[in-house]
Amino acid sequence: MALAKADSGNRPPWDTYFMDIARVVARRSTCLRRQVGAIVVKERRVLTTGYNGAPAGLKHCLEIGCERERLGVPSGERHELCRGLHAEQNAIIQAAVHGVSIRGGILYSTAYPCSLCAKMLVNAGIQRVVYSGSYPDKLARAILSEAGVTVERLGGDSVGAKGDSAS
């Protein structure tokens, strides 16, 4: 029995396909405030995934609560008070742990990276960031722009290496 050909009209574009995967990854998040998923792709192959949550072996915020929430810290501020790692950080760490080079890769994230993650992405050699949700961090935009990283909001305009124009 021959396999039926896939209907090319129903196949999602690559960016949509990879963002859909990042959204599934985000469902593993243990953060009480925001569930974020990220994947790193190179040559149309998923290299690593990450979601936001406590370091391996530590209690999750789902179990012990959120210090930033208790203190009323706004989103995008006082990252040092959070016990969790960001999705982008976990994707980068997984590459290091498993000896996978992500230089020249594309990061797909369900949220715009913060400034801490932006610096790590630049040093890891990520050349393009595709995101779906906004994040209030102007420094991140400036860092990615200065480094020449292409940033695009899925469904939005490509902004090349000039940073993100969407909010």
BADREN-949266 format. One record per residue: residue number from 1; x, y, z of N, C-alpha, C in turn; residue in three letters. Coordinates in pm, 1 decimal, padded with zeros to 6 digits. Example, Ala and Ser with C-alpha at 12.3 -4.5 7.8 and 13.67 -1.06 7.14 Angstrom:
> n | n_u | n_v | n_w | ca_u | ca_v | ca_w | c_u | c_v | c_w | res
> 1 | 01319.0 | -00569.0 | 00780.0 | 01230.0 | -00450.0 | 00780.0 | 01320.0 | -00330.0 | 00780.0 | Ala
> 2 | 01285.0 | -00225.0 | 00708.0 | 01367.0 | -00106.0 | 00714.0 | 01290.0 | 00003.0 | 00787.0 | Ser
END
This chain:
> n | n_u | n_v | n_w | ca_u | ca_v | ca_w | c_u | c_v | c_w | res
> 1 | 00084.6 | -00117.3 | 00000.0 | 00000.0 | 00000.0 | 00000.0 | 00089.5 | 00124.2 | 00000.0 | Met
> 2 | 00067.0 | 00210.9 | -00093.8 | 00147.2 | 00332.5 | -00104.7 | 00099.8 | 00435.8 | -00002.8 | Ala
> 3 | 00196.7 | 00510.6 | 00051.8 | 00162.5 | 00617.6 | 00144.7 | 00103.0 | 00734.6 | 00069.5 | Leu
> 4 | 00002.5 | 00795.5 | 00127.2 | -00059.8 | 00911.9 | 00064.9 | 00035.5 | 01030.8 | 00074.1 | Ala
> 5 | 00035.2 | 01112.0 | -00029.9 | 00116.5 | 01233.1 | -00028.9 | 00056.4 | 01332.7 | 00068.5 | Lys
> 6 | 00143.4 | 01406.0 | 00137.4 | 00095.8 | 01510.5 | 00227.7 | 00037.7 | 01624.9 | 00146.4 | Ala
> 7 | -00070.7 | 01681.6 | 00196.7 | -00131.8 | 01796.9 | 00131.8 | -00046.7 | 01918.1 | 00162.5 | Asp
> 8 | 00026.8 | 01966.3 | 00063.2 | 00118.7 | 02078.0 | 00086.2 | 00046.0 | 02203.6 | 00129.9 | Ser
> 9 | -00084.0 | 02214.8 | 00102.5 | -00160.3 | 02330.9 | 00144.9 | -00183.1 | 02336.7 | 00294.8 | Gly
> 10 | -00167.7 | 02225.2 | 00363.7 | -00189.3 | 02219.1 | 00508.9 | -00059.9 | 02222.3 | 00589.8 | Asn
> 11 | 00051.9 | 02222.3 | 00523.5 | 00179.8 | 02221.0 | 00595.9 | 00211.5 | 02361.0 | 00645.6 | Arg
> 12 | 00243.2 | 02373.5 | 00774.1 | 00277.0 | 02507.4 | 00825.5 | 00415.3 | 02551.3 | 00777.8 | Pro
> 13 | 00435.7 | 02681.3 | 00763.7 | 00570.4 | 02730.5 | 00733.7 | 00665.9 | 02692.0 | 00847.2 | Pro
> 14 | 00795.4 | 02688.3 | 00817.4 | 00894.6 | 02645.4 | 00916.0 | 00886.0 | 02724.9 | 01045.7 | Trp
> 15 | 00875.7 | 02857.8 | 01038.7 | 00870.6 | 02938.3 | 01161.3 | 00750.0 | 02900.5 | 01246.8 | Asp
> 16 | 00636.6 | 02878.2 | 01185.1 | 00515.9 | 02838.6 | 01259.3 | 00534.7 | 02700.8 | 01322.0 | Thr
> 17 | 00590.0 | 02609.3 | 01245.7 | 00616.8 | 02473.7 | 01294.7 | 00704.6 | 02476.7 | 01419.4 | Tyr
> 18 | 00815.0 | 02551.9 | 01413.4 | 00906.4 | 02555.3 | 01527.6 | 00846.0 | 02631.4 | 01645.5 | Phe
> 19 | 00768.2 | 02736.1 | 01619.1 | 00703.8 | 02807.3 | 01729.7 | 00598.6 | 02718.2 | 01795.8 | Met
> 20 | 00530.1 | 02637.3 | 01718.6 | 00434.9 | 02542.4 | 01777.2 | 00507.0 | 02447.9 | 01873.8 | Asp
> 21 | 00625.9 | 02403.9 | 01836.8 | 00704.2 | 02316.9 | 01925.7 | 00741.7 | 02393.4 | 02052.9 | Ile
> 22 | 00785.1 | 02519.3 | 02039.0 | 00820.2 | 02600.1 | 02156.4 | 00699.5 | 02616.1 | 02249.4 | Ala
> 23 | 00581.2 | 02628.7 | 02193.2 | 00459.9 | 02640.9 | 02275.5 | 00431.7 | 02513.2 | 02353.3 | Arg
> 24 | 00458.1 | 02399.0 | 02293.4 | 00442.3 | 02271.7 | 02365.7 | 00545.8 | 02263.3 | 02477.4 | Val
> 25 | 00668.6 | 02302.9 | 02449.2 | 00774.6 | 02302.6 | 02550.7 | 00735.0 | 02391.2 | 02669.3 | Val
> 26 | 00672.8 | 02505.3 | 02641.5 | 00631.4 | 02598.3 | 02747.7 | 00535.5 | 02532.7 | 02846.8 | Ala
> 27 | 00462.1 | 02433.4 | 02802.9 | 00367.2 | 02365.9 | 02892.2 | 00435.9 | 02291.3 | 03005.8 | Arg
> 28 | 00567.4 | 02268.8 | 02994.6 | 00644.7 | 02203.4 | 03101.7 | 00687.8 | 02302.7 | 03209.6 | Arg
> 29 | 00669.9 | 02430.9 | 03186.0 | 00713.8 | 02534.1 | 03280.0 | 00651.1 | 02515.3 | 03417.6 | Ser
> 30 | 00730.3 | 02547.5 | 03519.2 | 00680.3 | 02540.5 | 03656.8 | 00670.8 | 02679.6 | 03718.5 | Thr
> 31 | 00679.9 | 02783.0 | 03637.3 | 00669.7 | 02920.8 | 03684.3 | 00523.4 | 02955.7 | 03709.2 | Cys
> 32 | 00498.4 | 03025.5 | 03818.0 | 00362.3 | 03066.2 | 03852.1 | 00317.9 | 03191.4 | 03777.9 | Leu
> 33 | 00412.4 | 03268.2 | 03724.5 | 00379.4 | 03396.5 | 03663.6 | 00369.0 | 03391.9 | 03511.9 | Arg
> 34 | 00455.5 | 03315.6 | 03447.8 | 00459.5 | 03315.0 | 03301.8 | 00523.7 | 03185.9 | 03253.7 | Arg
> 35 | 00456.4 | 03116.7 | 03162.9 | 00510.9 | 02992.7 | 03107.1 | 00574.9 | 03025.1 | 02972.2 | Gln
> 36 | 00705.7 | 02999.6 | 02964.8 | 00781.1 | 03031.5 | 02843.4 | 00852.3 | 02905.2 | 02794.8 | Val
> 37 | 00850.2 | 02885.8 | 02664.9 | 00923.2 | 02776.4 | 02602.3 | 01015.7 | 02831.7 | 02496.4 | Gly
> 38 | 01129.7 | 02764.8 | 02478.3 | 01226.4 | 02807.1 | 02377.4 | 01290.0 | 02683.3 | 02315.6 | Ala
> 39 | 01322.9 | 02695.0 | 02188.3 | 01399.2 | 02590.2 | 02121.1 | 01506.3 | 02656.5 | 02035.9 | Ile
> 40 | 01615.0 | 02584.4 | 02015.7 | 01720.1 | 02631.3 | 01925.5 | 01722.9 | 02535.7 | 01806.9 | Val
> 41 | 01720.6 | 02596.5 | 01689.6 | 01714.0 | 02522.3 | 01563.7 | 01831.5 | 02562.5 | 01476.2 | Val
> 42 | 01885.3 | 02463.7 | 01407.4 | 01992.1 | 02490.3 | 01310.3 | 01968.8 | 02397.2 | 01192.4 | Lys
> 43 | 01972.4 | 02454.0 | 01073.5 | 01950.4 | 02377.0 | 00951.6 | 01820.7 | 02295.9 | 00959.8 | Glu
> 44 | 01716.6 | 02359.7 | 01011.7 | 01582.2 | 02301.8 | 01025.5 | 01578.7 | 02177.8 | 01113.8 | Arg
> 45 | 01669.7 | 02169.7 | 01209.8 | 01672.6 | 02060.0 | 01306.3 | 01669.8 | 02118.9 | 01446.5 | Arg
> 46 | 01584.2 | 02064.3 | 01532.3 | 01577.9 | 02109.1 | 01671.2 | 01700.0 | 02055.8 | 01744.0 | Val
> 47 | 01778.9 | 02147.3 | 01802.2 | 01900.0 | 02107.8 | 01874.5 | 01874.9 | 02097.7 | 02024.3 | Leu
> 48 | 01805.2 | 02195.2 | 02080.7 | 01779.6 | 02195.1 | 02224.8 | 01644.4 | 02258.9 | 02252.5 | Thr
> 49 | 01595.0 | 02230.9 | 02371.9 | 01471.1 | 02292.8 | 02418.4 | 01493.3 | 02344.7 | 02559.8 | Thr
> 50 | 01408.7 | 02435.1 | 02601.9 | 01415.3 | 02483.9 | 02739.4 | 01283.1 | 02549.0 | 02778.3 | Gly
> 51 | 01252.1 | 02539.9 | 02904.9 | 01135.5 | 02609.4 | 02959.9 | 01177.3 | 02670.2 | 03091.8 | Tyr
> 52 | 01100.9 | 02766.1 | 03141.1 | 01141.1 | 02833.7 | 03263.9 | 01096.4 | 02754.1 | 03386.7 | Asn
> 53 | 01189.0 | 02745.5 | 03482.0 | 01163.4 | 02672.9 | 03605.6 | 01288.7 | 02663.5 | 03689.5 | Gly
> 54 | 01272.7 | 02609.3 | 03808.4 | 01382.9 | 02596.0 | 03904.1 | 01492.3 | 02503.7 | 03850.2 | Ala
> 55 | 01616.3 | 02523.0 | 03897.6 | 01724.4 | 02432.9 | 03857.2 | 01691.9 | 02286.9 | 03890.6 | Pro
> 56 | 01748.7 | 02196.1 | 03813.4 | 01724.4 | 02052.9 | 03830.9 | 01748.6 | 02011.4 | 03976.2 | Ala
> 57 | 01656.0 | 01936.8 | 04030.8 | 01668.9 | 01884.2 | 04166.4 | 01619.5 | 01977.0 | 04275.9 | Gly
> 58 | 01588.0 | 02101.4 | 04242.0 | 01536.6 | 02195.8 | 04341.6 | 01384.7 | 02200.4 | 04335.3 | Leu
> 59 | 01323.9 | 02243.8 | 04444.9 | 01178.8 | 02255.4 | 04447.9 | 01132.6 | 02360.9 | 04349.3 | Lys
> 60 | 01021.0 | 02331.5 | 04285.8 | 00964.0 | 02422.4 | 04187.8 | 00878.6 | 02528.4 | 04255.8 | His
> 61 | 00863.8 | 02640.2 | 04188.5 | 00778.5 | 02748.2 | 04238.9 | 00635.6 | 02699.5 | 04258.6 | Cys
> 62 | 00592.9 | 02603.5 | 04177.3 | 00460.5 | 02544.9 | 04194.5 | 00444.7 | 02485.1 | 04334.0 | Leu
> 63 | 00556.0 | 02441.0 | 04393.5 | 00553.4 | 02378.0 | 04524.8 | 00571.6 | 02478.0 | 04638.7 | Glu
> 64 | 00658.4 | 02577.3 | 04618.8 | 00694.1 | 02665.5 | 04731.7 | 00651.2 | 02810.8 | 04713.9 | Ile
> 65 | 00596.0 | 02842.8 | 04598.9 | 00552.4 | 02980.1 | 04575.4 | 00658.4 | 03063.9 | 04506.6 | Gly
> 66 | 00622.1 | 03188.3 | 04477.9 | 00707.0 | 03279.5 | 04402.1 | 00744.1 | 03400.7 | 04486.8 | Cys
> 67 | 00873.4 | 03418.3 | 04509.3 | 00921.9 | 03531.1 | 04588.4 | 00891.5 | 03664.6 | 04521.1 | Glu
> 68 | 00907.9 | 03670.5 | 04391.3 | 00881.0 | 03795.4 | 04318.6 | 00732.8 | 03832.3 | 04327.4 | Arg
> 69 | 00647.2 | 03732.2 | 04324.3 | 00503.2 | 03756.7 | 04338.0 | 00471.1 | 03808.6 | 04478.5 | Glu
> 70 | 00533.2 | 03744.9 | 04579.1 | 00511.3 | 03788.6 | 04718.7 | 00553.2 | 03933.0 | 04739.5 | Arg
> 71 | 00661.9 | 03974.3 | 04671.0 | 00713.3 | 04110.2 | 04685.8 | 00648.3 | 04209.7 | 04589.1 | Leu
> 72 | 00564.7 | 04162.4 | 04500.3 | 00498.5 | 04250.6 | 04405.2 | 00591.7 | 04308.6 | 04299.9 | Gly
> 73 | 00694.7 | 04233.3 | 04262.5 | 00792.5 | 04280.2 | 04163.1 | 00730.3 | 04272.1 | 04023.0 | Val
> 74 | 00731.5 | 04382.2 | 03948.2 | 00674.8 | 04380.7 | 03812.5 | 00755.6 | 04290.2 | 03718.2 | Pro
> 75 | 00686.5 | 04243.3 | 03614.8 | 00751.2 | 04162.4 | 03511.9 | 00866.5 | 04240.5 | 03450.4 | Ser
> 76 | 00978.5 | 04172.3 | 03427.1 | 01094.1 | 04234.9 | 03363.7 | 01190.2 | 04300.6 | 03460.9 | Gly
> 77 | 01161.7 | 04292.7 | 03590.6 | 01248.1 | 04356.4 | 03690.7 | 01295.7 | 04255.3 | 03795.3 | Glu
> 78 | 01411.4 | 04285.6 | 03853.8 | 01466.9 | 04210.0 | 03966.7 | 01478.4 | 04059.5 | 03940.6 | Arg
> 79 | 01538.3 | 04027.1 | 03826.9 | 01555.7 | 03886.2 | 03789.0 | 01628.3 | 03805.9 | 03895.9 | His
> 80 | 01716.1 | 03872.1 | 03970.6 | 01797.1 | 03800.4 | 04069.8 | 01713.8 | 03741.7 | 04182.8 | Glu
> 81 | 01591.8 | 03787.1 | 04199.6 | 01505.1 | 03734.3 | 04305.0 | 01433.7 | 03605.8 | 04264.3 | Leu
> 82 | 01439.8 | 03572.9 | 04137.6 | 01370.6 | 03454.2 | 04086.9 | 01459.7 | 03331.5 | 04103.4 | Cys
> 83 | 01404.6 | 03224.4 | 04155.7 | 01481.4 | 03101.2 | 04171.9 | 01489.1 | 03021.8 | 04042.0 | Arg
> 84 | 01408.7 | 03058.8 | 03945.0 | 01403.5 | 02984.9 | 03819.9 | 01502.0 | 03034.3 | 03715.2 | Gly
> 85 | 01528.0 | 02948.3 | 03620.6 | 01604.3 | 02982.2 | 03500.9 | 01504.7 | 03012.6 | 03390.2 | Leu
> 86 | 01543.9 | 03099.0 | 03299.4 | 01457.6 | 03130.8 | 03186.1 | 01467.0 | 03020.9 | 03081.4 | His
> 87 | 01365.9 | 03012.6 | 02997.8 | 01360.4 | 02910.3 | 02894.0 | 01483.3 | 02917.6 | 02802.3 | Ala
> 88 | 01521.2 | 03039.5 | 02763.9 | 01636.4 | 03057.8 | 02675.5 | 01764.3 | 03009.2 | 02744.5 | Glu
> 89 | 01778.0 | 03039.0 | 02873.3 | 01895.1 | 02993.9 | 02949.2 | 01900.4 | 02842.1 | 02952.3 | Gln
> 90 | 01787.1 | 02778.7 | 02977.8 | 01784.7 | 02632.5 | 02981.1 | 01817.1 | 02571.4 | 02845.7 | Asn
> 91 | 01773.6 | 02633.9 | 02737.3 | 01807.1 | 02582.7 | 02603.8 | 01958.6 | 02591.7 | 02578.9 | Ala
> 92 | 02019.3 | 02702.4 | 02620.6 | 02164.2 | 02719.6 | 02606.3 | 02239.7 | 02619.6 | 02694.2 | Ile
> 93 | 02194.4 | 02602.4 | 02817.2 | 02259.0 | 02509.2 | 02909.9 | 02250.8 | 02366.4 | 02857.7 | Ile
> 94 | 02137.2 | 02328.2 | 02801.5 | 02124.3 | 02193.2 | 02747.6 | 02224.1 | 02169.4 | 02634.5 | Gln
> 95 | 02247.3 | 02271.3 | 02554.1 | 02347.8 | 02258.0 | 02447.9 | 02485.1 | 02232.5 | 02508.8 | Ala
> 96 | 02518.8 | 02307.3 | 02614.2 | 02650.2 | 02290.8 | 02678.6 | 02662.4 | 02153.2 | 02743.5 | Ala
> 97 | 02559.4 | 02110.8 | 02814.5 | 02561.8 | 01981.8 | 02884.6 | 02581.2 | 01865.9 | 02786.6 | Val
> 98 | 02519.8 | 01877.9 | 02669.5 | 02524.4 | 01768.0 | 02573.2 | 02625.1 | 01789.2 | 02459.9 | His
> 99 | 02705.5 | 01895.4 | 02469.2 | 02811.2 | 01917.7 | 02370.4 | 02760.0 | 01949.2 | 02231.2 | Gly
> 100 | 02653.2 | 02027.0 | 02223.4 | 02593.1 | 02062.0 | 02094.9 | 02620.7 | 02209.5 | 02065.3 | Val
> 101 | 02680.9 | 02237.4 | 01952.1 | 02705.5 | 02375.9 | 01914.6 | 02577.7 | 02438.5 | 01860.5 | Ser
> 102 | 02541.5 | 02553.1 | 01917.3 | 02423.9 | 02626.0 | 01869.3 | 02464.1 | 02753.2 | 01793.8 | Ile
> 103 | 02594.0 | 02773.0 | 01775.2 | 02643.9 | 02889.6 | 01700.4 | 02582.0 | 02889.6 | 01561.3 | Arg
> 104 | 02525.6 | 03004.1 | 01523.9 | 02461.4 | 03016.5 | 01394.0 | 02316.1 | 02970.8 | 01393.2 | Gly
> 105 | 02265.7 | 02933.8 | 01510.7 | 02129.4 | 02883.1 | 01520.3 | 02024.0 | 02991.8 | 01530.5 | Gly
> 106 | 01900.8 | 02945.1 | 01532.1 | 01783.6 | 03031.4 | 01547.6 | 01715.3 | 02993.5 | 01678.2 | Ile
> 107 | 01682.7 | 03094.8 | 01758.5 | 01605.9 | 03071.4 | 01880.1 | 01459.9 | 03104.0 | 01852.5 | Leu
> 108 | 01372.0 | 03009.9 | 01883.7 | 01227.8 | 03032.9 | 01881.1 | 01183.2 | 03037.6 | 02025.7 | Tyr
> 109 | 01116.5 | 03145.3 | 02064.3 | 01072.3 | 03161.3 | 02202.6 | 00930.3 | 03214.9 | 02206.4 | Ser
> 110 | 00856.1 | 03169.6 | 02305.2 | 00718.8 | 03216.9 | 02319.9 | 00713.5 | 03356.4 | 02381.6 | Thr
> 111 | 00828.0 | 03411.2 | 02421.2 | 00835.4 | 03547.7 | 02474.4 | 00963.8 | 03613.3 | 02423.4 | Ala
> 112 | 00962.2 | 03745.1 | 02414.6 | 01083.0 | 03818.6 | 02377.0 | 01186.6 | 03797.4 | 02487.3 | Tyr
> 113 | 01312.9 | 03769.5 | 02453.7 | 01414.8 | 03746.1 | 02556.7 | 01439.3 | 03869.6 | 02644.3 | Pro
> 114 | 01472.3 | 03846.4 | 02770.2 | 01512.2 | 03955.0 | 02859.7 | 01657.8 | 03992.3 | 02830.3 | Cys
> 115 | 01708.2 | 04094.3 | 02896.1 | 01845.8 | 04139.5 | 02870.3 | 01948.8 | 04034.3 | 02912.0 | Ser
> 116 | 01923.4 | 03961.8 | 03020.7 | 02017.8 | 03856.7 | 03061.4 | 02027.4 | 03749.4 | 02953.4 | Leu
> 117 | 01912.4 | 03706.5 | 02904.7 | 01911.7 | 03604.3 | 02800.0 | 01967.8 | 03658.7 | 02669.1 | Cys
> 118 | 01938.6 | 03783.8 | 02638.3 | 01991.2 | 03844.2 | 02515.4 | 02144.1 | 03838.7 | 02514.1 | Ala
> 119 | 02206.6 | 03871.0 | 02626.4 | 02353.7 | 03866.4 | 02634.1 | 02404.4 | 03724.4 | 02612.9 | Lys
> 120 | 02336.4 | 03627.4 | 02671.8 | 02377.6 | 03487.7 | 02655.2 | 02358.9 | 03441.2 | 02511.4 | Met
> 121 | 02249.3 | 03483.0 | 02449.5 | 02223.7 | 03444.0 | 02311.4 | 02329.7 | 03500.9 | 02217.5 | Leu
> 122 | 02369.6 | 03624.7 | 02241.4 | 02475.2 | 03686.7 | 02160.8 | 02604.2 | 03606.6 | 02175.3 | Val
> 123 | 02643.1 | 03575.7 | 02298.5 | 02768.5 | 03502.1 | 02319.4 | 02761.7 | 03358.1 | 02269.9 | Asn
> 124 | 02641.9 | 03300.5 | 02264.5 | 02626.4 | 03163.8 | 02214.2 | 02627.1 | 03159.5 | 02061.7 | Ala
> 125 | 02621.2 | 03276.3 | 01998.0 | 02626.7 | 03281.4 | 01852.5 | 02492.2 | 03267.4 | 01783.4 | Gly
> 126 | 02383.5 | 03287.4 | 01855.7 | 02251.1 | 03282.8 | 01793.3 | 02241.1 | 03399.3 | 01694.9 | Ile
> 127 | 02197.6 | 03371.0 | 01571.9 | 02193.2 | 03474.9 | 01468.8 | 02054.8 | 03530.4 | 01443.1 | Gln
> 128 | 01952.5 | 03457.9 | 01487.5 | 01815.3 | 03502.6 | 01463.4 | 01729.5 | 03462.6 | 01581.9 | Arg
> 129 | 01639.2 | 03551.2 | 01621.5 | 01542.9 | 03523.5 | 01727.3 | 01403.7 | 03543.6 | 01669.3 | Val
> 130 | 01319.9 | 03442.4 | 01684.7 | 01179.1 | 03450.8 | 01645.3 | 01099.4 | 03432.8 | 01774.1 | Val
> 131 | 01009.4 | 03526.6 | 01801.2 | 00933.9 | 03522.0 | 01926.2 | 00786.8 | 03547.5 | 01898.1 | Tyr
> 132 | 00702.1 | 03516.8 | 01997.4 | 00559.7 | 03540.5 | 01978.0 | 00501.6 | 03637.3 | 02080.1 | Ser
> 133 | 00553.3 | 03641.7 | 02201.4 | 00498.7 | 03729.4 | 02304.4 | 00594.9 | 03839.5 | 02343.2 | Gly
> 134 | 00541.1 | 03953.0 | 02382.3 | 00626.4 | 04066.2 | 02418.1 | 00682.5 | 04051.1 | 02560.0 | Ser
> 135 | 00780.0 | 04134.4 | 02591.0 | 00842.2 | 04137.8 | 02722.7 | 00899.0 | 04278.0 | 02741.6 | Tyr
> 136 | 00877.5 | 04339.6 | 02856.9 | 00916.3 | 04480.4 | 02875.4 | 01064.0 | 04500.4 | 02909.0 | Pro
> 137 | 01151.9 | 04484.7 | 02811.6 | 01295.1 | 04497.9 | 02838.7 | 01363.6 | 04569.1 | 02722.0 | Asp
> 138 | 01377.0 | 04700.7 | 02732.6 | 01438.1 | 04780.4 | 02625.6 | 01585.2 | 04749.0 | 02608.4 | Lys
> 139 | 01654.7 | 04714.6 | 02717.5 | 01796.9 | 04681.7 | 02707.2 | 01817.1 | 04558.1 | 02620.7 | Leu
> 140 | 01730.1 | 04460.2 | 02631.5 | 01741.1 | 04340.0 | 02548.6 | 01734.3 | 04376.1 | 02401.1 | Ala
> 141 | 01643.3 | 04463.7 | 02366.3 | 01629.5 | 04507.3 | 02227.3 | 01757.7 | 04574.2 | 02179.6 | Arg
> 142 | 01814.6 | 04659.5 | 02264.0 | 01937.2 | 04730.8 | 02228.4 | 02054.0 | 04633.9 | 02211.1 | Ala
> 143 | 02065.1 | 04536.3 | 02300.1 | 02175.3 | 04438.7 | 02293.3 | 02167.0 | 04356.8 | 02165.1 | Ile
> 144 | 02049.1 | 04303.1 | 02136.0 | 02033.3 | 04220.7 | 02016.8 | 02056.2 | 04302.2 | 01889.7 | Leu
> 145 | 02010.6 | 04426.2 | 01889.9 | 02030.4 | 04513.7 | 01774.7 | 02178.4 | 04543.1 | 01753.2 | Ser
> 146 | 02247.2 | 04582.2 | 01859.1 | 02389.6 | 04614.7 | 01848.4 | 02471.1 | 04494.4 | 01802.3 | Glu
> 147 | 02430.4 | 04374.9 | 01843.6 | 02502.8 | 04252.9 | 01805.8 | 02468.6 | 04206.6 | 01664.0 | Ala
> 148 | 02370.5 | 04270.9 | 01602.1 | 02334.1 | 04232.2 | 01466.0 | 02247.5 | 04108.2 | 01457.9 | Gly
> 149 | 02182.2 | 04071.8 | 01567.3 | 02094.2 | 03955.6 | 01568.1 | 01961.1 | 03995.6 | 01503.6 | Val
> 150 | 01917.3 | 03918.5 | 01406.0 | 01788.1 | 03943.0 | 01343.4 | 01678.9 | 03901.9 | 01441.4 | Thr
> 151 | 01580.8 | 03988.7 | 01460.0 | 01471.5 | 03963.0 | 01554.0 | 01340.3 | 03979.4 | 01480.4 | Val
> 152 | 01253.2 | 03877.9 | 01490.8 | 01124.5 | 03882.4 | 01422.9 | 01014.6 | 03833.5 | 01515.3 | Glu
> 153 | 00903.8 | 03904.6 | 01513.8 | 00785.6 | 03858.1 | 01585.8 | 00705.2 | 03773.1 | 01488.6 | Arg
> 154 | 00672.1 | 03651.2 | 01528.2 | 00598.3 | 03562.8 | 01439.7 | 00465.1 | 03627.4 | 01404.6 | Leu
> 155 | 00441.2 | 03638.3 | 01275.4 | 00320.2 | 03702.9 | 01228.1 | 00336.9 | 03852.5 | 01212.5 | Gly
> 156 | 00452.8 | 03902.9 | 01252.0 | 00479.0 | 04046.3 | 01241.8 | 00582.2 | 04074.8 | 01136.0 | Gly
> 157 | 00629.7 | 04194.8 | 01135.5 | 00729.4 | 04236.6 | 01037.9 | 00868.7 | 04191.8 | 01080.6 | Asp
> 158 | 00949.8 | 04160.1 | 00982.6 | 01091.4 | 04135.1 | 01007.7 | 01157.5 | 04269.0 | 01032.9 | Ser
> 159 | 01239.1 | 04273.7 | 01135.8 | 01304.6 | 04400.3 | 01167.7 | 01454.5 | 04390.6 | 01150.3 | Val
> 160 | 01500.4 | 04284.1 | 01083.5 | 01642.9 | 04269.4 | 01056.7 | 01724.5 | 04280.2 | 01183.3 | Gly
> 161 | 01836.4 | 04347.3 | 01174.9 | 01926.3 | 04360.0 | 01290.8 | 01899.4 | 04489.6 | 01367.1 | Ala
> 162 | 01784.5 | 04545.5 | 01349.6 | 01753.3 | 04672.6 | 01415.2 | 01674.8 | 04655.8 | 01543.2 | Lys
> 163 | 01653.6 | 04532.7 | 01588.2 | 01577.1 | 04513.4 | 01710.5 | 01430.9 | 04497.9 | 01677.1 | Gly
> 164 | 01349.2 | 04492.7 | 01781.2 | 01207.6 | 04466.7 | 01764.7 | 01128.3 | 04595.3 | 01766.1 | Asp
> 165 | 01039.1 | 04609.9 | 01670.4 | 00955.6 | 04728.7 | 01667.7 | 00818.8 | 04702.9 | 01727.6 | Ser
> 166 | 00784.8 | 04578.6 | 01748.6 | 00656.1 | 04546.2 | 01810.7 | 00669.4 | 04550.1 | 01961.2 | Ala
> 167 | 00560.0 | 04573.7 | 02028.1 | 00568.5 | 04582.1 | 02174.8 | 00537.1 | 04453.2 | 02241.7 | Ser
END
